[in-house]
Amino acid sequence: MESLKKQIEARKKIERAKGLLMKVKKLDEDEAYTLMRKMSMDSTLPMEVIAERILTKYS
């Protein structure tokens, strides 16, 4: 149950970060998600960490 809660919270963070990227960089949803995935792969960090960094930078 706890694992499921963490997954849901991570997904919410990713969605909020994606929304910020869409607004700030004027991207569509697919472009924002692709950018986040690329950032995650390039830095070998989980998407949740990338989302936290985006939220911190643009909030």
GROMACS elastic network, one bead per residue, 0.5 to 0.9 nm:
[ bonds ]
;  ai    aj funct       b0    kb
    1     4     6  0.51902   500
    1     5     6  0.64312   500
    1     6     6  0.88612   500
    2     5     6  0.51095   500
    2     6     6  0.63463   500
    2     7     6  0.87263   500
    3     6     6  0.51429   500
    3     7     6  0.62636   500
    3     8     6  0.87178   500
    4     7     6  0.50561   500
    4     8     6  0.62341   500
    4     9     6  0.86655   500
    5     8     6  0.51379   500
    5     9     6  0.62101   500
    5    10     6  0.86093   500
    6     9     6  0.50969   500
    6    10     6  0.60910   500
    6    11     6  0.85546   500
    7    10     6  0.50923   500
    7    11     6  0.61444   500
    7    12     6  0.86462   500
    8    11     6  0.50780   500
    8    12     6  0.62233   500
    8    13     6  0.87275   500
    9    12     6  0.50814   500
    9    13     6  0.63080   500
    9    14     6  0.86939   500
   10    13     6  0.51409   500
   10    14     6  0.62416   500
   10    15     6  0.86824   500
   10    47     6  0.83628   500
   10    48     6  0.56032   500
   10    49     6  0.89893   500
   10    51     6  0.85491   500
   11    14     6  0.50543   500
   11    15     6  0.61658   500
   11    16     6  0.86525   500
   11    48     6  0.76299   500
   12    15     6  0.51038   500
   12    16     6  0.61991   500
   12    17     6  0.86005   500
   13    16     6  0.51609   500
   13    17     6  0.61224   500
   13    18     6  0.84832   500
   13    48     6  0.67606   500
   13    51     6  0.60387   500
   13    52     6  0.69456   500
   13    55     6  0.81076   500
   14    17     6  0.51247   500
   14    18     6  0.60212   500
   14    19     6  0.85527   500
   14    33     6  0.87167   500
   14    36     6  0.86955   500
   14    47     6  0.70021   500
   14    48     6  0.61457   500
   14    49     6  0.89711   500
   14    50     6  0.81568   500
   14    51     6  0.51168   500
   14    52     6  0.79427   500
   15    18     6  0.50040   500
   15    19     6  0.61494   500
   15    20     6  0.86800   500
   15    33     6  0.88087   500
   15    51     6  0.82446   500
   16    19     6  0.50461   500
   16    20     6  0.63046   500
   16    21     6  0.87454   500
   16    51     6  0.78470   500
   16    55     6  0.75465   500
   17    20     6  0.50376   500
   17    21     6  0.62480   500
   17    22     6  0.85958   500
   17    32     6  0.88217   500
   17    36     6  0.87311   500
   17    50     6  0.84892   500
   17    51     6  0.51735   500
   17    52     6  0.74292   500
   17    53     6  0.86086   500
   17    54     6  0.58367   500
   17    55     6  0.55289   500
   17    58     6  0.87238   500
   18    21     6  0.51120   500
   18    22     6  0.61812   500
   18    23     6  0.86835   500
   18    29     6  0.71562   500
   18    32     6  0.56062   500
   18    33     6  0.61900   500
   18    36     6  0.75906   500
   18    51     6  0.76562   500
   18    54     6  0.85277   500
   19    22     6  0.50339   500
   19    23     6  0.62637   500
   19    24     6  0.86369   500
   19    29     6  0.76599   500
   19    32     6  0.78596   500
   20    23     6  0.50749   500
   20    24     6  0.59293   500
   20    25     6  0.81239   500
   20    32     6  0.88679   500
   20    54     6  0.78266   500
   20    55     6  0.74145   500
   20    58     6  0.70674   500
   20    59     6  0.81872   500
   21    24     6  0.51848   500
   21    25     6  0.54578   500
   21    26     6  0.71543   500
   21    27     6  0.68143   500
   21    28     6  0.88758   500
   21    29     6  0.88318   500
   21    32     6  0.59180   500
   21    33     6  0.87959   500
   21    35     6  0.89148   500
   21    36     6  0.89097   500
   21    54     6  0.78193   500
   21    58     6  0.83553   500
   22    25     6  0.56467   500
   22    28     6  0.58255   500
   22    29     6  0.65635   500
   22    31     6  0.81589   500
   22    32     6  0.59525   500
   23    26     6  0.51992   500
   23    27     6  0.70871   500
   23    28     6  0.88632   500
   24    27     6  0.80334   500
   24    58     6  0.78895   500
   25    32     6  0.85032   500
   26    32     6  0.88952   500
   27    30     6  0.79749   500
   27    31     6  0.57449   500
   27    32     6  0.58117   500
   28    31     6  0.53722   500
   28    32     6  0.62235   500
   28    33     6  0.87228   500
   29    32     6  0.52364   500
   29    33     6  0.62194   500
   29    34     6  0.85701   500
   30    33     6  0.51777   500
   30    34     6  0.60061   500
   30    35     6  0.85090   500
   31    34     6  0.50536   500
   31    35     6  0.60705   500
   31    36     6  0.86123   500
   32    35     6  0.51271   500
   32    36     6  0.62745   500
   32    37     6  0.86906   500
   33    36     6  0.50881   500
   33    37     6  0.61744   500
   33    38     6  0.86050   500
   34    37     6  0.50598   500
   34    38     6  0.61274   500
   34    39     6  0.85683   500
   35    38     6  0.51021   500
   35    39     6  0.61449   500
   35    40     6  0.85445   500
   36    39     6  0.50551   500
   36    40     6  0.60996   500
   36    41     6  0.86431   500
   36    47     6  0.69733   500
   36    50     6  0.69159   500
   36    51     6  0.76206   500
   37    41     6  0.61386   500
   37    42     6  0.84862   500
   37    46     6  0.89390   500
   37    47     6  0.67808   500
   37    50     6  0.87171   500
   38    41     6  0.51180   500
   38    42     6  0.59158   500
   38    43     6  0.84223   500
   39    42     6  0.51841   500
   39    43     6  0.60679   500
   39    44     6  0.81690   500
   39    45     6  0.81356   500
   39    47     6  0.82874   500
   39    50     6  0.71333   500
   40    43     6  0.54099   500
   40    44     6  0.56242   500
   40    45     6  0.50785   500
   40    46     6  0.58395   500
   40    47     6  0.55608   500
   40    48     6  0.88521   500
   40    49     6  0.82143   500
   40    50     6  0.62467   500
   41    45     6  0.67872   500
   41    46     6  0.80841   500
   41    47     6  0.86736   500
   42    45     6  0.79913   500
   43    46     6  0.86969   500
   43    50     6  0.89576   500
   45    48     6  0.81666   500
   45    49     6  0.63847   500
   45    50     6  0.68999   500
   46    49     6  0.54499   500
   46    50     6  0.66103   500
   46    51     6  0.87795   500
   47    50     6  0.50146   500
   47    51     6  0.60434   500
   47    52     6  0.86121   500
   48    52     6  0.62206   500
   48    53     6  0.87225   500
   49    52     6  0.50580   500
   49    53     6  0.63131   500
   49    54     6  0.86822   500
   50    53     6  0.51361   500
   50    54     6  0.62275   500
   50    55     6  0.86142   500
   51    54     6  0.50820   500
   51    55     6  0.60871   500
   51    56     6  0.85284   500
   52    55     6  0.50993   500
   52    56     6  0.61047   500
   52    57     6  0.85674   500
   53    56     6  0.50676   500
   53    57     6  0.60475   500
   53    58     6  0.86053   500
   54    57     6  0.50952   500
   54    58     6  0.60516   500
   54    59     6  0.80342   500
   55    58     6  0.54914   500
   55    59     6  0.54648   500
   56    59     6  0.55642   500
